[in-house]
Amino acid sequence: MSDNPELLSTDEAKAKRNEARQNRKKKGLIIVNTGDGKGKTTAALGILLRAWGRDMRIGGIQFFKHETASFGELKALKKWALN
């Protein structure tokens, strides 16, 4: 936190922020990862794990190009019994 009094929040500003936080509605969120190259699944799984770690409700859908695919992500989910 800054020692500069001009940058510190006032009690009124803190009260307004706290009131806004109390009145905030919970909303859903949909994230779609697309594009060429690697990293989409890793990014999606990272977001899911972080949300799950905070006790949020999560869900994920992944479309595979091959019916007989055996991707590492699927193997990991089976190990966790989350398939």
Backbone torsions as a table, in degrees:
resi	resn	phi	psi	omega
1	MET	NA	149.0	-176.4
2	SER	-82.2	149.1	174.5
3	ASP	-87.4	-6.9	-178.7
4	ASN	-75.6	116.0	-177.4
5	PRO	-61.6	-24.3	178.9
6	GLU	-69.9	-23.3	-177.8
7	LEU	-95.3	-7.7	-178.2
8	LEU	-80.2	147.0	178.2
9	SER	-74.8	145.8	174.5
10	THR	-84.8	163.4	177.0
11	ASP	-60.3	-36.5	179.2
12	GLU	-64.7	-43.1	179.3
13	ALA	-64.9	-41.2	178.1
14	LYS	-62.9	-41.8	179.6
15	ALA	-63.5	-41.7	178.4
16	LYS	-63.7	-41.7	178.6
17	ARG	-64.5	-42.9	179.0
18	ASN	-63.9	-40.1	177.5
19	GLU	-64.1	-42.2	178.8
20	ALA	-63.4	-39.5	178.2
21	ARG	-64.8	-38.5	-179.7
22	GLN	-69.0	-33.0	-177.4
23	ASN	-87.8	-5.1	-176.0
24	ARG	-67.2	134.9	177.6
25	LYS	-90.5	144.4	175.6
26	LYS	-77.0	136.2	-177.9
27	LYS	-127.5	155.7	174.0
28	GLY	-83.9	167.9	-179.5
29	LEU	-145.8	132.1	175.4
30	ILE	-117.0	127.9	177.8
31	ILE	-120.4	129.2	178.4
32	VAL	-116.4	119.4	178.0
33	ASN	-100.8	118.7	-179.2
34	THR	-131.8	171.0	173.9
35	GLY	122.4	168.6	178.4
36	ASP	-81.8	158.6	174.3
37	GLY	90.9	-168.9	-173.5
38	LYS	-102.4	164.3	172.3
39	GLY	111.2	-15.0	-176.4
40	LYS	-66.6	-47.1	-179.8
41	THR	-66.3	-42.1	179.2
42	THR	-60.0	-44.2	178.9
43	ALA	-63.2	-44.6	-179.0
44	ALA	-64.0	-44.1	179.7
45	LEU	-65.4	-36.2	176.6
46	GLY	-61.9	-43.5	178.7
47	ILE	-65.0	-43.5	179.3
48	LEU	-61.8	-45.3	-178.8
49	LEU	-64.9	-39.6	178.7
50	ARG	-64.5	-43.7	179.3
51	ALA	-66.0	-42.9	179.5
52	TRP	-62.1	-39.0	177.7
53	GLY	-63.1	-23.5	177.7
54	ARG	-98.5	17.9	176.8
55	ASP	62.2	29.6	174.0
56	MET	-86.6	154.9	174.4
57	ARG	-76.6	133.2	-176.9
58	ILE	-132.1	161.7	173.4
59	GLY	-160.4	153.6	-179.9
60	GLY	-146.3	146.0	176.9
61	ILE	-129.2	134.1	176.2
62	GLN	-132.7	133.6	178.3
63	PHE	-99.9	124.8	179.6
64	PHE	-102.6	143.6	178.6
65	LYS	-79.2	-24.8	-175.2
66	HIS	-119.9	128.3	-179.9
67	GLU	-63.7	-34.9	-175.0
68	THR	-95.9	17.7	-177.2
69	ALA	-63.1	145.6	177.1
70	SER	-130.9	73.1	-176.6
71	PHE	-79.8	153.5	179.7
72	GLY	-58.4	-34.9	179.5
73	GLU	-62.0	-41.4	179.7
74	LEU	-66.5	-39.6	178.0
75	LYS	-63.0	-41.5	179.5
76	ALA	-65.1	-42.7	179.3
77	LEU	-63.7	-37.7	176.9
78	LYS	-65.4	-37.6	177.8
79	LYS	-63.9	-35.7	178.2
80	TRP	-83.8	-4.3	-177.2
81	ALA	60.4	43.7	-179.8
82	LEU	-113.2	14.2	-174.4
83	ASN	-77.6	NA	NA
